[in-house]
Amino acid sequence: MNFFLLFSSFSYVLYTILTIDAGSSRGWTLQESLYRMPYDNWRNYEDALELAPVETKTAINVVIYLLGDWLSQTIFRKGDPLTFDASRTLKNGLIGACFGPAVHLYYEWSDAILPVEEGFNRLFKILMDQTLYLGVKCSVYIAAVGLLNGEAPGEVSAAVGSRIRPVMLTAWKFWPLVHCCTYSVIPARHRVLWVNCVDLFWNAILAGLSRGGEGGAKEEEGEDKAEGVTDGGLP
């Protein structure tokens, strides 16, 4: 089943990327096709972002949540790519779908109240990201994971209370520097994509830390799961 899920998912993605110019590439050489492929895929993404920003960002969020969870269970822990909990990965994707619109709205609201072009707003946006937004989103994510796993409300509340502090402390060592770039050189419409991509590296860091010891692994497991909280991890 795991092999089927991976094979079908990666085959679909590869097919979509390689056939982007299927309607206009007749007569093109292989070199011309390879040259145009990156540009035309990016143009297709830009067009989708223009026509349906929420749906497009949500789809990206789901992909990153699914990919990030699979990588954190396998490749980042130097394990077998086929040995992973598919139900956990699919649950993570479901949470990613729910967070997608919320993340889009947050960035829109953040830009409205704190335009990056004015004064010290970049600093204020990073502070807001790493306090209010980070705390709420991580808490909701950890609670969602617990509820989807069938835990009782009391257990979910205890999990949030025990995991939120180490998650935030670890995030503060990484994300503020990332967001210096997020709010300076990344266009507003691409911030969700940027943060999602960086989140894959964040997953790798957490997975590496979790191999440092059993206690660390338990602590980082909570961080690893809360990782889906960025727009793919932590914001």
N, C-alpha and C positions, 0 to 999 in steps of 0.2 A: 504493500500500500504506500509506504514512504517513497519507494522508487517511482511508482506511478505518479505520485503528487509532484515530485521533483522533475521528472522527465516531462510531464505535461506542462508544468509551469514554465520551465526554462525553454522548452520548445516553442511555446506560444510567444514568449518575449523575443526570442531569436528570430522567429518568423516575422513578427511585426516589424522589427528593426530592419531586416534584410529586404523586405518587400515594400518599403516606404515609397519607392519610385516605380512600382510595378506598372502603373498606368502610363508612364512617360519615358521609360528607359529603353524602349525598343530601338535597336541600332547602336546603343551605347557600348563602349568597350568596358571590360572589367575594371580597368583603371579609372575610367570616368565614373562608373557606378560607385566604386569605393570612395572616390574623392567627394562625390555629392552626398553620400549616405549620411555622414554626421550632420552636415548643414541642413539637409531636408528633414531629418528626424527632429532636430532642434526647432526648425520652423514649424513643424507639425505640433510640437509641444506649445510653442508660442501662440499659435492659432487657437488651440484648445483652451489655453489659459485666457485668451481674450474673449472667447465665446462663452465659456463656462468655468469661471475661475474657481468656484467652490467645489464643483464636481471634479475638476482636474487636480486640485490640491488634495482633495480627499482620496482620490485614486492613488496618488503618489504616497500619501500617508500610509495607506493600507499596504502597498508594496513594501515600503521601508519597514513597517512593523513586522510583516511576515518574514522578510529577508533577514532583518536584524535578529529576530528570535531564533530562526533556523541557524544562523551563523553563530550566535551565542551558545547554542546547544552543541554545535558540532565543530566547525572549522576553528573558531576562536579558542576552543578548548582542546584542540588537536585530537578530535575524536572522529569517529566514522561518520561521513556525511549522511549516511542512511539511518543512523541510530539517533533518532530524535523523537520527542513527544509531539506527534502531529496535532493532537487535540489542543495542546498548549499553544502551538504556533497559530492555529486557526482562531483560537480565542483572542490571541494578540492582534490578529488581523481585524477581528470584529471590533475590538477596542479602538484600533487605529481608524476604522471607518466612523466611529462615533466622535472621535476627537478631531477629525479632519475639518468639519465646518467650524467647530469651536476655535481651532487654531487660526483659521482664516479670519474669523471675526475678531479675535484678539489682536492680531497684527494690524487690522484695519483700525480698530479702536485706539490702539497704541499710537499709530501714526497720526490719528486725528487729534489726540489730546497732547501729544509730545512730538511735534514735527522735528525731524532730525536736523533740519537746516537752522534751527534757532538755538542759540546759547549753548547750555550744557545739557540739552535734551538727550543726547546720546548716552551720557552717563546716567541720567535719570531713568531712561528706558532699560538700561542694563540692570540697574538696581531694582526696578519693578519686576523685571523678568526673573531675577534670582531670589526674590522674596515672595511677593504676593502670588505671582503666576506660577513659579516653581512649586511653592508649597501646596497651592490648591490643586494643580494638575497632578503632581506626584501622589497626593493623598487620594484623589479620585481614581487614579490608575491602580494603585495598590488595592483600594477597596473593590474596584471592578474585577481585578484578578481573583480576589478572594471570593466574591459573590459567584463568579462564573465557575469557580472550583467547588461550589456547594458549601462554603463555610458559613457558619452562623454569624449574625450581626455582631455578637460580642467578640468572636474571633477576628472578624474583619477590623473592628475598631482597635483591637489590641495589635494587630499586624501593622496598621497605619501608624499607631503610636510608637512602635518599636523600630520601624524602618525609616520613617520620614527624616529623622535627624541624620543618620549616616548617609542617606541618599543625598541630602542637601549639602552636607559637608564635603562629600566627594565631588559633587557638581561644581561647587565653588572653586575647586582647583583647576577646572577645565573650561567651563562655559563662559565666564566673563571675558576671557581672552578671545574666544571664538566670536563673541558678540561685538567686540571692538571692530571686527571685520563685517559682521552682519549689518551693523548700522552705519557703516561708512562707505563701503564699496559695493555692497550687494543691493541691486534694485529692489524696491518693496515687493514687487510681484514675484520675485524669485527667492524670497527669504525662507519660505516654507521648504522649497527644494534644497536650498543650501543647508539649512539646519538638519533636514532629514539625512542628507549625505554625510555630514559631519557626525551624525549620530551613529553611523556604522563604525566609525573609529572609536567612538565612545563605548560602544558595546565591546569592542576588542579590548579596550583598556580595562573595563570591568571584568571581563572574562579572564584576562591575565592576572588581575589582582586576586581573583577568586581562587586561583591555583596556588596562592601563597600559603594556604593552611586551611584546616577544616573550619575554624572559627571565622576566618576571613571569607571562606566560601559561603557560609550561611549568611553573613552580613551582605556580601556582594550579590547574593542571589536576589535579595530584596532590591538592591540597586539595579541589578540587571533587568529585573522585571519593570521597575519604575522607569527604566530607561526608555521604554516605549513612549514615555511621556514627553519627549521633546516635540516634536513634530515628527517625531520619530524617536525621541529620547527625552532629555531634559532640555528646556528652552535655553 
